[in-house]
Amino acid sequence: MRYLHTMVRVKNLEGSLDFYCNKFGLEEVDRIDNEKGRFSLIFLAAPEDKASFLEGKAPALELTYNWDPEEYEGGRNFGHLAYVVDDIYALCAKLQDAGVTINRPPRDGHMAFVRSPDGISIEILQKGERLEPKEPWASMENTGSW
């Protein structure tokens, strides 16, 4: 058995792609537009997973966009997505500068949480050893739920 992907439904494809690709740093690696079914599937991978995904080995995030409007609630009810990063402070600063709320700041130099435009909770973990606590993160309070 091998993990393939996580699928999340999105209401606004452009807004979701802006968040996941332009702000969070994933890359689009495949797209399927199904006119008969009236939906699009967009597969995203982390930069370090892109080549492996194209070889059929790495997992991906599948954004499912239904062309006919639907309401989705409780994006957190399945848990969260998790990504390991080289520098948690740098990514959180980049996200914050792009207007993304850091719901659980990386006070411990190891873990943070943000949410996508559709309310999906995303855990960000520091690769390797945790970083030394650093301001402004060390004293920053949680915002909202994660």
N, C-alpha and C positions, 0 to 999 in steps of 0.2 A: 504494500500500500504506500502511496505517495501523495502528499498534499498538493492540490492543484491551484485552487484560487479561493478567494472570498468574494462573494457577490453582494453588492449593495445597490439598492434602487435609488435613483436620484431624480429630483423634480426639475432641476435646471441644469442641463448638460453643460452649457458654457460656464456657468458659475462653478460647477463641480470640477471641470477640467482646469479652470483657472486656479482653484484651490490645490488640487492634487498635483498638477504639473508645475505651474508657474510659482506657486508659493511653497508647497511641500517638497517638490523636487522629483516626483515620479515622472516616468516617460511613457508615452503611448506606444505600445508594441503591436497591437492588432485591433481591428475594428470590423464589426459585422453589422450591416444595416439590413434588416429583414422587413421589406415592404409589406409582404403578406401578413406578417404578425404585428406590424406597426411598432417595432422596437429596434433599438440599437444596443449592441454590446461593445464596450470599449475596454480593452485590457491594458492595464498599466503595470509597470515593473519599476523597481528601484534601479538606479543606474548600474549598481554592481551586479544585478540579477538579469539585466537585459539580454546579454549574449546567451546566458544559460536558458532563459525563457525561450529564445528563438530556436534553441536546440531541443526544446521540449522538456527541460529539466527543472526550471525554477518556477516557484509559485508566482501568482499575479493577483492583482485586484481587478475584479470585473465590475465595471459600472454598467448597470442596466437602466436604460432610458426608454420608458414607454411613451410613444408619441402622443397618445391620448392622455389628457391630464388625469392624475390620480393623487390622492392624499396619502402620505406615509407618515406614521407617527412613531415616536419612541425609538429613534435610531439606536439607542443604547441597549435595547432588549436582547440582542444577540451577544453582547459582550463588547469587544473592541478589536481594532486592528493593532498590530504591534510592529514597530520597525526599530532596528538597531542603527545608530549613527556614530560617525567618527567624533563629532563634537556637539554634544547636546546643547551647550550654551550658545554656540554659533547658530544652530538651527532655530532654537527658540527666539533668539534675537531677530533672525531673518523673518520668521513668521510674525512676530510682534510688530516689526517695522512694516509688514504688509497688511496690518490691520487684523490679524488673527489673535483672538483671546487665548492666552495661556491659562487654561483652567486649573491645572495643577502644575505650578512652576517646578523647575528642577532644583529645588532647595538642597537636595542631597547629592547633586552632581551625577545622578544616576537615572532618574525617571521623571518624565513630565507627561501631561495629557493635554490635548487640544480636541476640538470638535470640527468636523467638516460642516459645510453649509447645510447639509441634510441631518445634522445632529449625530453623526457617527463618531463615537469616541475613538481617539487614536492615541495609543501609548507610544512614547518615544523613549528609548533606552540608550544609555551610553555604552558604546562598544568597549569591551575590556574593563579595566578598573574604573571605578567611579572617579569623577573629577573632584578636586578640592572645592568645598562650598565657596561661592562667589556672589557678590552683589551685582545686580539688584535682586538676583534670584533667591539668595539665602534668606532674605527677610520678607519675600513676597508672599502674600496670602493666596489661598485658593479663590477662584472666581467661578461661580455657578457650579454645575455638577459635571462630573467626568466619569 
